[in-house]
């Protein structure tokens, strides 16, 4: 694995951090997700906007509870009730998908959107062989015969690095190791050649060598099929190794977004600065790692103004009363009033 602080090249990027002239494959605009309760609605995602171009990997990182997995679930239409999309829109190749009927979204999820979850056992039926599950998925979404679907399934198993795929085809999930099960889940996600892949912690609990293989596989799929990949993770090493851009989330909002090298090496938001400073670096000496005091607020106790202001070492009056939108910070954009010279004391 490459150190998180090995800066990748950033050729071909527009100043906004996009993929040049490519049109976005996925567009998320002002997404808002609520959970109704007896005491009112809890706002879990608030005004989240980003896009992903064909062939691009966007990493989404942040502490537990920041809204990373919830964003992915909203995109693929798998929000747990009573959670609901309360505002904004999601477009896939220009088509709005957040307001589709359940059956239409289910068909879309298998055909044009592939999902990879943290625990492969939640995606695999223990009563069916992996081959049967692959064939059923393929035949549901592609006009192939049983024989053709079997050939494609075996090819997918081989492509994802599973040895002896013909023999493994007739085995059950419990006969696979954790890393091999995750490869099967990736094969299922790729079965119908989707244009968007949402991967939620796909390398968690896997050893480092298997992580590297899964990462290489995701990058190859993205490159060869011009798919867009949204990679949700808490591991900055995985982000640095895999992603073109990264979005840092905090308390249901995007704190900073931009090319991965700039966010890692030149973070603009105080939260991102603390997050990067808390990671051990192999190429520099530090006596102590940085620490972010406090904890992320609960959904029912998000403070007014910038949600990070109670933990921020650079907070001032406006931070406590007014919430910043994403502001330009060179190659990245960050939701911080420090970037607005007109509001910073002493500027």
C-alpha positions as CSV (number, residue, x, y, z in Angstrom):
1,X,0.0,0.0,0.0
2,X,1.2,3.5,-0.8
3,X,1.5,5.9,2.1
4,X,-1.4,8.3,2.4
5,X,1.0,11.2,1.9
6,X,2.4,10.0,-1.5
7,X,0.9,12.7,-3.7
8,X,-0.6,11.4,-7.0
9,X,-0.4,13.4,-10.2
10,X,-3.3,15.7,-10.9
11,X,-3.0,16.2,-14.7
12,X,-6.1,16.9,-16.7
13,X,-8.1,18.5,-13.8
14,X,-10.1,21.6,-14.1
15,X,-9.6,24.3,-11.4
16,X,-12.9,23.1,-9.8
17,X,-11.5,19.6,-9.3
18,X,-13.6,18.0,-12.1
19,X,-12.5,15.7,-14.9
20,X,-11.9,18.3,-17.7
21,X,-14.5,18.4,-20.4
22,X,-16.3,15.1,-19.3
23,X,-19.9,15.6,-18.4
24,X,-20.8,14.2,-15.0
25,X,-22.2,10.7,-14.9
26,X,-23.6,11.2,-11.4
27,X,-25.0,14.6,-10.2
28,X,-26.1,15.1,-6.6
29,X,-27.7,18.5,-6.0
30,X,-28.6,20.0,-2.7
31,X,-29.5,16.5,-1.2
32,X,-31.4,16.6,2.0
33,X,-32.3,13.5,4.1
34,X,-34.5,13.6,7.1
35,X,-35.6,11.1,9.8
36,X,-39.1,12.0,11.1
37,X,-39.5,11.6,14.9
38,X,-42.1,12.4,17.5
39,X,-40.1,15.5,18.3
40,X,-39.7,16.6,14.7
41,X,-37.5,15.8,11.8
42,X,-33.8,15.0,12.3
43,X,-31.8,16.4,9.5
44,X,-29.1,13.8,8.6
45,X,-27.9,15.2,5.3
46,X,-28.1,18.9,4.6
47,X,-27.5,20.5,1.2
48,X,-25.0,17.9,-0.1
49,X,-23.9,18.5,-3.7
50,X,-21.2,16.9,-5.8
51,X,-20.7,15.1,-9.1
52,X,-18.6,12.2,-10.5
53,X,-17.4,12.0,-14.1
54,X,-17.1,8.8,-16.2
55,X,-13.9,7.0,-15.2
56,X,-13.5,9.0,-12.0
57,X,-13.3,7.7,-8.4
58,X,-14.6,10.1,-5.8
59,X,-13.7,9.2,-2.2
60,X,-16.0,10.2,0.7
61,X,-14.3,10.3,4.1
62,X,-15.2,11.5,7.6
63,X,-15.8,10.3,11.1
64,X,-18.5,7.8,12.0
65,X,-21.9,9.5,11.8
66,X,-20.7,12.1,9.3
67,X,-23.2,11.0,6.6
68,X,-21.0,9.0,4.3
69,X,-22.9,5.8,4.1
70,X,-26.2,7.6,4.2
71,X,-25.3,9.6,1.1
72,X,-24.5,6.3,-0.7
73,X,-27.8,4.7,0.5
74,X,-29.8,7.7,-0.7
75,X,-28.1,7.5,-4.2
76,X,-28.9,3.8,-4.6
77,X,-32.4,4.1,-3.2
78,X,-31.8,2.0,0.0
79,X,-32.5,4.4,2.8
80,X,-33.7,2.7,5.9
81,X,-37.2,3.7,6.9
82,X,-38.3,6.2,8.2
83,X,-35.4,8.0,6.5
84,X,-36.5,9.8,3.4
85,X,-35.1,12.3,0.8
86,X,-36.7,15.6,1.8
87,X,-35.1,17.8,-0.8
88,X,-32.7,18.1,-3.7
89,X,-32.2,15.7,-6.6
90,X,-30.0,12.9,-7.9
91,X,-29.3,12.5,-11.6
92,X,-27.7,9.5,-13.3
93,X,-26.5,10.3,-16.9
94,X,-28.9,13.2,-16.9
95,X,-31.9,11.2,-15.7
96,X,-33.4,12.1,-12.3
97,X,-33.6,8.9,-10.2
98,X,-34.4,10.1,-6.7
99,X,-38.2,10.2,-7.4
100,X,-38.5,6.9,-9.3
101,X,-41.1,4.3,-8.2
102,X,-39.7,1.4,-6.1
103,X,-39.7,-1.1,-8.9
104,X,-38.1,1.2,-11.4
105,X,-35.4,2.0,-8.9
106,X,-34.9,-1.7,-8.2
107,X,-34.3,-2.4,-11.9
108,X,-32.0,0.6,-12.2
109,X,-30.0,-0.5,-9.2
110,X,-29.1,-3.8,-10.7
111,X,-28.6,-2.6,-14.3
112,X,-27.0,0.8,-14.1
113,X,-25.9,1.1,-10.5
114,X,-23.8,-1.5,-8.8
115,X,-23.4,-1.6,-5.0
116,X,-20.6,-3.0,-2.9
117,X,-21.2,-3.2,0.9
118,X,-18.9,-3.5,3.9
119,X,-20.0,-7.0,4.9
120,X,-20.3,-9.3,1.9
121,X,-22.5,-11.7,3.9
122,X,-25.3,-9.1,3.8
123,X,-25.2,-9.2,0.0
124,X,-24.9,-13.0,-0.5
125,X,-27.6,-15.6,0.0
126,X,-26.1,-18.4,2.1
127,X,-28.6,-20.9,0.6
128,X,-27.5,-20.5,-3.0
129,X,-24.2,-21.1,-4.7
130,X,-22.3,-18.0,-5.8
131,X,-22.7,-19.2,-9.4
132,X,-26.5,-19.3,-9.1
133,X,-26.6,-15.8,-7.6
134,X,-24.4,-14.5,-10.4
135,X,-26.4,-16.1,-13.1
136,X,-29.7,-14.9,-11.7
137,X,-28.4,-11.4,-11.5
138,X,-27.0,-11.5,-15.0
139,X,-30.2,-12.9,-16.6
140,X,-32.4,-10.4,-14.7
141,X,-30.7,-7.5,-16.4
142,X,-29.1,-8.8,-19.6
143,X,-30.7,-10.7,-22.5
144,X,-28.4,-13.8,-22.2
145,X,-29.2,-17.5,-22.2
146,X,-28.4,-19.7,-19.2
147,X,-25.2,-20.9,-20.9
148,X,-24.1,-17.4,-21.8
149,X,-24.9,-16.2,-18.3
150,X,-22.8,-19.0,-16.8
151,X,-19.9,-18.2,-19.1
152,X,-20.1,-14.5,-18.1
153,X,-20.3,-15.4,-14.4
154,X,-17.2,-17.6,-14.6
155,X,-15.4,-14.8,-16.5
156,X,-16.4,-12.3,-13.8
157,X,-15.1,-14.6,-11.0
158,X,-11.8,-14.9,-13.0
159,X,-11.7,-11.1,-13.5
160,X,-12.1,-10.4,-9.8
161,X,-9.1,-12.7,-9.1
162,X,-10.8,-15.8,-7.8
163,X,-8.7,-18.9,-8.5
164,X,-10.3,-21.9,-10.2
165,X,-13.5,-20.0,-11.0
166,X,-15.2,-23.0,-12.7
167,X,-14.8,-25.0,-9.5
168,X,-15.7,-22.0,-7.3
169,X,-18.9,-21.4,-9.3
170,X,-20.7,-24.2,-7.6
171,X,-19.6,-23.4,-4.1
172,X,-21.5,-21.6,-1.3
173,X,-20.6,-18.3,0.3
174,X,-19.5,-20.0,3.6
175,X,-16.8,-21.8,1.6
176,X,-15.1,-18.6,0.7
177,X,-12.7,-16.5,2.8
178,X,-13.7,-12.9,3.7
179,X,-11.6,-11.5,0.9
180,X,-12.9,-13.9,-1.6
181,X,-16.5,-13.2,-0.6
182,X,-15.8,-9.5,-1.2
183,X,-14.6,-10.4,-4.7
184,X,-17.8,-12.3,-5.3
185,X,-19.8,-9.2,-4.2
186,X,-17.8,-7.1,-6.6
187,X,-18.5,-9.6,-9.4
188,X,-22.2,-9.3,-8.6
189,X,-22.0,-5.5,-8.6
190,X,-20.3,-5.6,-12.1
191,X,-22.6,-8.4,-13.5
192,X,-24.7,-6.0,-15.6
193,X,-21.9,-3.6,-16.5
194,X,-23.2,-0.7,-14.4
195,X,-22.2,2.9,-15.1
196,X,-22.1,3.9,-11.4
197,X,-20.6,1.8,-8.6
198,X,-21.2,2.8,-4.9
199,X,-18.7,1.1,-2.7
200,X,-19.3,1.4,1.0
201,X,-16.2,0.4,3.0
202,X,-15.3,-2.4,0.6
203,X,-11.9,-3.1,2.1
204,X,-12.8,-2.9,5.9
205,X,-11.7,-5.9,7.9
206,X,-9.5,-7.2,5.0
207,X,-5.8,-7.6,5.4
208,X,-3.5,-5.2,3.6
209,X,-2.6,-7.4,0.7
210,X,-6.2,-8.2,-0.1
211,X,-7.1,-4.5,0.3
212,X,-4.5,-3.6,-2.4
213,X,-6.0,-6.2,-4.8
214,X,-9.5,-5.0,-4.2
215,X,-8.4,-1.4,-4.8
216,X,-6.5,-2.3,-8.0
217,X,-9.7,-4.1,-9.2
218,X,-11.9,-1.1,-8.6
219,X,-9.5,1.2,-10.4
220,X,-9.2,-1.2,-13.4
221,X,-13.0,-1.4,-13.6
222,X,-13.3,2.3,-13.4
223,X,-10.7,2.8,-16.1
224,X,-11.8,0.1,-18.6
225,X,-15.5,0.6,-18.4
226,X,-15.6,4.4,-17.9
227,X,-17.7,3.8,-14.8
228,X,-18.0,6.4,-12.0
229,X,-17.1,5.1,-8.6
230,X,-18.2,6.6,-5.2
231,X,-15.9,5.1,-2.6
232,X,-17.0,5.5,1.0
233,X,-14.3,4.9,3.6
234,X,-12.6,6.1,6.7
235,X,-9.2,5.0,5.5
236,X,-7.1,7.8,4.1
237,X,-4.6,5.3,2.8
238,X,-7.3,3.8,0.6
239,X,-8.4,7.2,-0.5
240,X,-4.9,8.3,-1.5
241,X,-4.3,5.0,-3.4
242,X,-7.6,4.9,-5.2
243,X,-9.3,8.2,-5.7
244,X,-9.1,11.1,-8.1
245,X,-11.0,13.5,-5.8
246,X,-12.2,13.3,-2.2
247,X,-15.1,14.8,-0.3
248,X,-14.6,15.3,3.5
249,X,-18.0,15.1,5.3
250,X,-18.8,16.5,8.8
251,X,-22.2,16.4,10.5
252,X,-24.2,15.7,7.3
253,X,-22.5,18.3,5.1
254,X,-19.4,18.4,2.9
255,X,-16.7,20.3,4.7
256,X,-14.2,20.2,1.8
257,X,-14.0,18.7,-1.7
258,X,-11.2,18.7,-4.3
259,X,-8.4,16.7,-5.9
260,X,-7.1,14.1,-3.5
261,X,-3.5,15.4,-3.5
262,X,-4.6,18.9,-2.6
263,X,-7.0,17.9,0.2
264,X,-4.3,15.6,1.7
265,X,-1.3,18.0,1.4
266,X,-3.0,21.4,1.4
267,X,-6.2,21.1,3.4
268,X,-8.2,24.3,3.7
269,X,-10.9,23.5,6.2
270,X,-9.8,23.3,9.9
271,X,-11.5,20.0,10.3
272,X,-9.6,18.6,7.3
273,X,-6.4,20.0,8.7
274,X,-7.0,18.1,11.9
275,X,-8.1,15.0,10.1
276,X,-4.9,14.9,8.0
277,X,-2.7,15.8,11.0
278,X,-4.0,12.9,13.0
279,X,-2.7,10.4,10.4
280,X,0.9,9.0,10.9
281,X,3.1,10.0,7.9
282,X,6.0,7.8,6.7
283,X,7.8,10.6,5.0
284,X,8.1,13.2,7.7
285,X,9.0,13.3,11.4
286,X,6.4,14.4,14.0
287,X,6.8,14.4,17.7
288,X,3.0,14.2,18.2
289,X,0.0,13.6,16.1
290,X,-2.7,16.3,16.0
291,X,-5.9,15.8,18.0
292,X,-9.3,17.2,17.3
293,X,-10.9,17.9,20.7
294,X,-14.5,17.0,21.3
295,X,-16.9,14.8,19.3
296,X,-19.2,15.2,16.3
297,X,-22.6,16.5,17.4
298,X,-25.7,14.3,17.5
299,X,-28.3,15.0,14.9
300,X,-30.6,16.5,17.5
301,X,-27.8,18.8,18.8
302,X,-26.1,20.3,15.7
303,X,-25.0,23.8,16.7
304,X,-26.1,26.9,14.7
305,X,-23.6,28.3,12.2
306,X,-20.8,26.0,11.2
307,X,-21.3,22.6,12.8
308,X,-17.6,22.3,13.5
309,X,-17.4,25.6,15.4
310,X,-17.4,24.1,19.0
311,X,-14.3,22.1,18.1
312,X,-12.5,24.6,15.8
313,X,-9.4,26.3,17.1
314,X,-9.9,29.3,14.7
315,X,-13.6,30.0,15.3
316,X,-14.9,33.6,15.5
317,X,-18.3,35.2,15.8
318,X,-19.7,34.6,12.4
319,X,-18.9,30.8,12.7
320,X,-21.3,30.6,15.6
321,X,-24.3,32.3,13.8
322,X,-24.0,31.7,10.1
323,X,-23.4,28.5,8.1
324,X,-20.9,28.8,5.3
325,X,-21.4,27.3,1.9
326,X,-18.5,25.8,-0.1
327,X,-16.0,28.6,-0.9
328,X,-13.1,28.5,-3.3
329,X,-9.8,27.5,-1.7
330,X,-7.6,27.2,-4.8
331,X,-7.9,23.7,-6.2
332,X,-10.4,22.7,-3.6
333,X,-13.6,24.1,-2.1
334,X,-14.2,24.3,1.6
335,X,-17.2,25.4,3.8
336,X,-15.3,27.8,6.0
337,X,-15.6,31.5,6.8
338,X,-11.8,31.7,7.0
339,X,-11.8,31.7,3.2
340,X,-14.0,34.8,3.1
341,X,-11.5,37.6,3.8
342,X,-14.4,40.1,4.4
343,X,-15.5,38.2,7.5
344,X,-12.2,37.2,9.1
345,X,-11.2,39.3,12.1
346,X,-8.0,41.3,11.3
347,X,-8.2,40.4,7.5
